[in-house]
Amino acid sequence: MVSGLTVSERRLALVIAGLIAVCGLAMAIVGRNDLIGAHGFIVLAFSLGVIALVATRYLDPEPPEDRLSQYYDDPTKAGIVLAMIWAVIGMFFGVWVAALLAWPDLTFDAAWASFGRLRPVHTSGVIFGFGGNALIATSLHVLQRTSRARLPDQFSPWFVLIGYNLFCVLAASGYFMGVTQSKEYAEPEWYADLWLVIVWVVYFLIYIRTLQRRKEPHIYVANWYYMAFILVVAILHIVNNLAVPVSLGHAKSYSLFSGVQDAMTQWWYGHNAVAFFLTAGFLGMMYYYLPKRAGRPIFSYRLSIISFWGITFMYMWAGSHHLHYTALPQWVQTLGMTFSIVLLVPSWASAGNALATLNGAWHKVRDDATLRFMMVAAVFYGLSTFEGSFMAIRAVNSLSHYTDWTIGHVHAGALGWVAMITFGSLYALVPWMWKQERIYSPALVEVHFWLALIGTIIYVFAMWNSGIIQGLMWRTYNDSGTLAYSFIDSLVAMRPYYIARTVGGLFFFAGAVVASYNIWMTIRMSRRAEAAGRDTVDVPASAALVPGE
Amino acid sequence: MTFDHQTLVAFSKSWGLFYLIALAAVVLVYALWPSNRKRFDRAKNSIFNKDDRPGD
């Protein structure tokens, strides 16, 4: 990977990693009496690791000039591997926190293993670690193929990928120590947030610079979704994390907003993180890898445009449905509820578009577990967007809010839609990236598919049951007008479902382990083939494809 | 006129509505404009122009 960089790019890498190492050292010194000092050492160790990696290959020969006539896929390959590592880590912690609810002793009396600290490791691990790396990896692939242009330079994609993973490491390690802003999906503190802004701006610039070099006249719809993901996440991240640190030597910061404004900003962020991180980016994946794998163009390109703008402009207003029956003004709640219902239109347009694309390719769906992953993802996307719109209705929300139904809804989306479309896309992408005819074992893809599907169904049904029972128990009154059940009664009623949920999660986790093994073995197949001297590449277009461009 | 909660409400309920309707109209016109059909058909088929697999 390093030997693919030019000498000047290697030098730039050393300089930037050196600067970050200095920042880490400064954090360690200034924050020596605070948790930020520990993070300083982590930043220092991380950047020294990068320096060591580059320095040992610094004197390798320069890559050949004809690399410029090929796509640059090294960061995508690394991103796929990182995504799978984070998938295993994040899902392992998911199973652990699920088990904690049934068997609370599993904290082993350690502060770092308490539910409140492990849970964000799970959520950030799967959303940002697994999802984020998969999004970066696939977006760089889709961007180059659909624009028919190579990435503008070789350094910035590495900066984005490695820098983003530094953010993920800071996030996860911080939670163990107790560093948190206590904002859902935005837990990392101010210094990690600032770092992510820099990484994210570079990511967006890669997109813009590559699109400027495109040889295709029209920007393929998948790129619109990816760009919406990058741009909107930047806006959300900056606004929601506006905060003033206690001092440069303290991890703690205070939000610029307070009270209900803070809650509204947080859930404007939180729901749009679902919308643009967990939906728009993965729709970008779907609109490229599903037609590609099915061998059929998207059913209606026009519909994909209409649903793109629908999603982009309506999701922005839906966040306040997280704050029904709170101090938030009634009209803002109603606004969020209304937009959540209207959102069903563009959401089902995308899900229907995907399924209609498969019309005529159902035999492939039957035979090919990779395509089946994507098909099931589209179905779960349709189901969970319907469920989401339904739960956003204030009266429904009065039953569902604060119960496990919400957790079931999130996981129908996260396991059924986000993870399934990612696994399907990665299974399609891995053989292309490592120049293999097929994945190491299609049989293991089949095994993974059933593990994932069974796991998701057990999980979601357990949480639906549990959530509705919980919601009903909390609102049942006896003859004298007081609550019929205590909170602990509802917990006892939840226990079988918590155990079922752990089992479902375990199935899903096992599937991710199988996937990692399968992908790793495919990479080894490619290394053996390379050693045997077989190499083929596909190339970007060298001239304009349409006369008059 | 003071800038308060009611101002925001009035703005959202009037201009917010108009801008979303206008936006929907623009998107529909763009997506359904007959002369754009060729460009969209080309785009949706463009991802098949060159395969990624070795040997193709």
Chai-1 contact restraints between the chains, C-beta under 6 A:
chainA,res_idxA,chainB,res_idxB,connection_type,confidence,min_distance_angstrom,max_distance_angstrom,comment,restraint_id
A,E216,B,S46,contact,1.0,0.0,6.0,A-B,restraint_1
A,H218,B,R39,contact,1.0,0.0,6.0,A-B,restraint_2
A,H218,B,A43,contact,1.0,0.0,6.0,A-B,restraint_3
A,Y220,B,A43,contact,1.0,0.0,6.0,A-B,restraint_4
A,K292,B,I47,contact,1.0,0.0,6.0,A-B,restraint_5
A,P297,B,K44,contact,1.0,0.0,6.0,A-B,restraint_6
A,P297,B,N45,contact,1.0,0.0,6.0,A-B,restraint_7
A,I298,B,K44,contact,1.0,0.0,6.0,A-B,restraint_8
A,Y301,B,F40,contact,1.0,0.0,6.0,A-B,restraint_9
A,Y301,B,K44,contact,1.0,0.0,6.0,A-B,restraint_10
A,R302,B,A31,contact,1.0,0.0,6.0,A-B,restraint_11
A,I305,B,A31,contact,1.0,0.0,6.0,A-B,restraint_12
A,I306,B,V27,contact,1.0,0.0,6.0,A-B,restraint_13
A,I306,B,A31,contact,1.0,0.0,6.0,A-B,restraint_14
A,W309,B,V27,contact,1.0,0.0,6.0,A-B,restraint_15
A,F313,B,L23,contact,1.0,0.0,6.0,A-B,restraint_16
A,W432,B,D52,contact,1.0,0.0,6.0,A-B,restraint_17
A,K435,B,P54,contact,1.0,0.0,6.0,A-B,restraint_18
A,T536,B,P54,contact,1.0,0.0,6.0,A-B,restraint_19
A,T536,B,G55,contact,1.0,0.0,6.0,A-B,restraint_20
A,D538,B,K50,contact,1.0,0.0,6.0,A-B,restraint_21
A,D538,B,D52,contact,1.0,0.0,6.0,A-B,restraint_22
